[in-house]
Amino acid sequence: MDARITKAELARLLPRLHGLDAGRPENLFLAVLRLQDALLAAMDAVAGLARRLGAWYRRQCTIAELSALSDRELADIGLSRFDIARLAEAAEEPPERSARPAPRPARAAA
């Protein structure tokens, strides 16, 4: 039994993609590249959605944990109830990176 697919079988298996003749290898290659680009874009969209959902969940957990504290406990750590939402939003912002890397500490002579 031969596992290779003939051009005729390939033409039956793959419908005509956006008006392209699926029997010509260069057209099939272009169609595969377009499909790959579409799949990568969809994966990026799903990854972005997952990041936003994760950030929202962490923000909600932070708000819930701080809201569970009493006014006295919040005052002990220097916060008020009005600071909770602002603090949860600020915790999600990425820290600013400096243009230069931090210097390495000097090694001690052995």
N, C-alpha and C positions, 0 to 999 in steps of 0.2 A: 504494500500500500504506500502510495506516494503522499507525503504530507504537504507538498508544495501546492500553492493555489495558482491556477491558471488565470490569465487575463480575463477570460470569459466568466469564470467563477467570481473573480474580484468585481467585475462590472455588475453582476447580479447581487452580490453581497452589499456593495456600497451604492446607495442611490446617488443620483447626480447632485453634487453639492454646489449650491448657489450657481447653477448653470454651467458648472465645469464638467468637462468630459472626464469621468472617472477612469476611463481606459488609458489615458495618457499619463505616464509616470510623473512628469513635471507638474501637471495639474493636480494630481493626487498629493504630491509632496506639498504644494502650496496650500491645499485644503487641510492637510494635517497640521501645517504650521499655524494656520488660522484657528484651528480647533485647539491647539496647544496654547495659543495666546488667550483664547476665551477661557480655557480651564484655569490658567494662571491668574487671570483677572478675577474669576469667581473665587478661587482660593484666597486671594488677597482680600476680597470683600468679606469672606467668612472669617478670616483671621482678624480683620479690623473690628468686625462685630463681636468676636470673642474677647478682644482686648477691651472694648468699651463695656461689655457686659461684666467682665472681671473688675474693671475700675469702679463701675456702679456698685457691685456687690461689696467690694472692700470699703467704699465710701459709706454704704448703708451699715456695715458692721461697725465702723468707727463711730458713726452717729449713735447707733444703738448702745455701744459700750459706754460712751461718754454720757449719754442721756440717762443711763442707769445709775450714775454716780449722784450722790446728794450734792446740794449746793455747797455744803461745807467741804466735801472732798474736792469739788471743782475749784473752790477758792484756795485749797491747800496746794494745788498744782498751778495756780495763777490763771484760772479760766472762769468764765461765767457761762450761763446757759446760752447767751447770745453769741459766744465764740465757737460753739460746737460746729455749726454748719460751715462757718468760714474756715475753721481748722481742718475739717474733713475735705473741703475743696482744695485747700492749699497742699494737703498731703499728697494729692494726686498729681500735682505739677512736677514735671521732671526737674531735677536740680540743674543749675547752670554749670556748664563745663568750661574750664579755663582753656585758653588757647595753648598754653604750655603745660606739659606734664609736670607733675610734682617732682621735685628733686629727690634723688635716692639718698638714703642715709649713708653716711660714711661707714665703711667696714672697719671693725676694730682689728688691729694687728694681732696675729696669733702668737 
